[in-house]
Amino acid sequence: MPGVLKSAPDTRLLLVGGGPEEQRLKQITAASGLQESVIFTGRVHHDEVQDYYNLVDIFVYPRLSMRLTELVTPLKPLEAMAQGRLVLASDVGGHRELIRPGETGQLFHAGSIEDLQRAVLDMLQERAGWQARRDAGRRFVEMERTWSASVARYRDVYAAALGKGG
């Protein structure tokens, strides 16, 4: 946030949810003097989640590279894309599977604060292209991430595994 705020001082970071790291994150925020720029909601009831989706311009998913994030496709970016929201995510396996840079969202180098800052600032400056990315992300989910589209991909895999051809 300090790097983003230097160029975009009106930017706010909204952290929705809670968990074991919440207190530590609040301490880091206070120690960095970012209390006015970082908003913590704590845990929210499921019925309130949509209200928070509606407040956010860019959804940022900064996963680090590890076995889990390289193999498992996360649902949160798909949810954001399905709702026509902008997605910025680290370039780990599951995210690379979902995001076509410059089309359905944007990727940054996992673990790089500098690249995350650059990507956020680039997206903030490219507002003219936001709607096209939102639309492309939603189309991606509607066309490629439905149950029927996902299940159809398994047919050939199972046929090949059973030696029955494609």
Secondary structure, DSSP 8 states (H G I E B T S, - for coil): -HHHHHH-TT--EEEEB--TTHHHHHHHHHHTT-TTTEEEEES--GGGHHHHHTT-SEEEE----SHHHHH---SHHHHHHHTT-EEEEE-SHHHHHH--BTTTBEEE-TT-HHHHHHHHHHHHHTGGGHHHHHHHHHHHHHHHSSHHHHHHHHHHHHHHHTT---
